[in-house]
Amino acid sequence: MRVTIIDNGSKDIAFLKQLVSGHNVSTIPYGEITTSNTDFSDVFVLSGGHTFPIEGNVNKLQREIDLVQSSNKPIFGICFGFELIGHVFGATLREMPHKEHGIIDITIVRNDPIFRSIPNFQVYESHRWVVSEPGPELIPLATSRDGIEALRHVSRPIYGVQFHPEMFVEKTCGDEIFNNFLRSAVHT
């Protein structure tokens, strides 16, 4: 499978590459997205990162926003990528009073193939923004004390998770969830 990681300035991009190491992987910085460097992809992964919020910076992110709006290929957003997917489809983003950092408990609120026999679980988080309301085109799949942690589009193969599936894979279920997404992406 040809997986393209859209790098949103993640400091942990090497860990994300390890999650997809069995595939043909390329990485494109968010500002360098073009039709010619994304046409060959089977799946897009929008990384975490950025030192700036989405609000007030839409112009910087327009190429990535256009990709999410127009691609018919599976997309998986992580942290900032999750928030960007939320923004594109009308979700409400809210800044938290403090940064969430560490391993937290997640509760599944809607069964989905990405959770394939995974019960409620723990994941690693590092973020300041949350999706507080999903908007009309996104379905919440899991929550935590902070709000929505996983969602999917109502009709397109687009998923997002607030947490970092690439981090602390020995202590969390994030990598299993990500790999379940990749398995389901093969069948779309």
C-alpha positions in Angstrom: 0.0 0.0 0.0 1.3 3.5 -0.8 0.9 5.6 2.3 1.6 9.4 2.2 2.2 11.1 5.6 1.4 14.8 5.5 3.8 16.2 8.0 2.3 19.0 10.1 5.5 19.7 11.9 5.5 16.6 14.1 8.5 16.1 16.3 7.8 12.4 16.4 7.5 11.7 12.6 10.0 8.9 12.9 7.6 7.0 15.3 4.8 7.5 12.8 7.0 6.1 10.0 7.6 3.0 12.1 3.8 2.4 12.3 3.7 2.2 8.5 7.1 0.6 7.9 5.7 -2.4 6.1 4.3 -0.1 3.3 5.6 2.1 0.6 5.8 5.4 2.6 6.4 8.9 1.5 6.3 12.1 3.6 5.2 15.5 2.3 5.4 18.8 4.4 1.9 20.3 4.7 2.9 23.4 2.6 4.2 21.3 -0.3 1.1 19.3 -1.1 0.4 19.2 -4.9 -1.7 17.0 -7.1 1.5 15.5 -8.6 2.9 14.4 -5.3 -0.4 13.0 -3.9 -2.0 11.3 -7.0 -0.1 8.1 -6.4 -1.2 7.6 -2.8 -3.6 4.9 -1.6 -3.9 6.4 1.9 -3.1 9.7 3.6 -2.1 10.2 7.2 -2.3 13.7 8.6 0.3 14.0 11.4 0.2 15.8 14.6 2.3 18.9 15.2 2.3 22.6 14.6 3.1 25.3 17.0 0.1 27.3 15.7 -3.7 26.6 15.9 -5.9 26.1 12.9 -8.0 29.1 13.8 -6.4 32.2 12.2 -4.1 30.1 10.1 -6.4 28.6 7.5 -4.4 30.2 4.6 -1.2 28.4 5.7 -3.2 25.1 5.7 -5.2 25.6 2.5 -3.5 22.8 0.5 -4.1 20.3 3.3 -7.7 21.5 3.7 -8.2 21.1 -0.1 -6.8 17.5 0.1 -9.3 16.6 2.9 -12.2 18.2 1.1 -11.5 16.6 -2.3 -9.8 13.3 -1.9 -11.8 10.1 -2.2 -8.9 8.0 -0.7 -8.8 7.0 3.0 -7.5 9.6 5.4 -6.4 9.2 9.0 -5.8 12.4 11.0 -3.7 12.3 14.2 -4.0 15.1 16.8 -3.6 18.3 14.7 -4.7 16.2 11.7 -7.8 15.2 13.7 -8.5 18.8 14.5 -8.0 19.8 10.9 -10.5 17.2 9.7 -12.9 18.5 12.4 -12.4 22.1 11.1 -13.0 21.0 7.4 -16.3 19.3 8.3 -17.8 22.0 10.6 -16.8 20.7 14.1 -16.4 23.0 17.0 -12.8 23.3 18.2 -12.1 24.5 21.7 -8.8 25.5 23.3 -8.2 23.8 26.7 -7.1 25.8 29.7 -4.0 23.6 29.9 -2.2 21.2 27.6 -3.1 17.5 27.9 0.0 15.4 28.1 0.3 11.7 29.1 -1.6 8.4 28.9 -5.3 8.7 29.4 -8.4 6.4 29.4 -10.6 6.3 26.4 -14.3 5.1 26.2 -15.7 3.7 23.0 -19.1 5.2 22.3 -19.8 3.7 18.9 -18.5 0.4 17.6 -16.4 0.6 14.5 -13.9 -1.6 12.6 -11.0 0.5 13.8 -11.7 -0.9 17.3 -11.8 -4.5 16.2 -12.3 -6.3 19.5 -10.4 -3.6 21.5 -12.2 -2.8 24.7 -12.0 0.6 26.3 -8.3 1.5 26.4 -5.5 3.9 27.1 -3.7 6.2 24.6 -1.0 8.8 24.7 -2.0 12.4 24.2 -0.2 15.7 23.8 -2.6 18.6 22.7 -4.1 21.9 23.7 -7.2 21.9 21.4 -10.2 19.5 21.4 -13.2 18.9 19.2 -16.1 19.7 21.5 -18.9 19.2 18.9 -18.5 17.0 15.8 -20.6 18.9 13.3 -23.1 17.3 10.9 -20.7 15.2 8.8 -18.7 13.5 11.6 -19.6 10.7 13.9 -17.9 10.5 17.4 -16.5 7.0 18.0 -14.7 7.4 21.4 -14.4 10.0 24.2 -12.3 10.9 27.2 -12.6 13.3 30.1 -11.6 16.0 27.6 -14.1 15.3 24.8 -14.2 13.5 21.5 -11.1 11.3 21.0 -12.0 9.5 17.7 -14.4 10.2 14.9 -15.2 9.3 11.3 -16.9 10.9 8.4 -20.5 9.8 7.8 -19.9 8.5 4.2 -16.2 8.9 3.3 -13.2 6.8 4.5 -12.0 9.6 6.8 -11.0 9.0 10.4 -9.4 11.1 13.0 -8.0 10.5 16.5 -7.0 13.2 19.0 -4.4 10.9 20.5 -1.0 9.7 19.2 -1.1 6.1 18.0 2.6 6.2 17.2 3.7 6.9 20.8 4.2 4.4 23.6 2.9 1.5 21.5 4.0 -1.0 24.3 1.7 0.7 26.8 -1.3 1.7 24.7 -3.7 0.4 21.9 -3.0 3.3 19.5 -1.0 1.2 17.1 -3.6 -1.5 17.0 -6.3 1.1 16.1 -4.1 2.6 13.4 -3.4 -0.8 11.9 -7.1 -1.7 12.0 -7.7 1.5 9.9 -5.0 0.5 7.4 -6.6 -3.0 7.1 -10.0 -1.5 6.5 -8.5 1.0 4.0 -7.4 -1.9 1.8 -11.0 -2.9 1.4 -12.4 0.6 0.5 
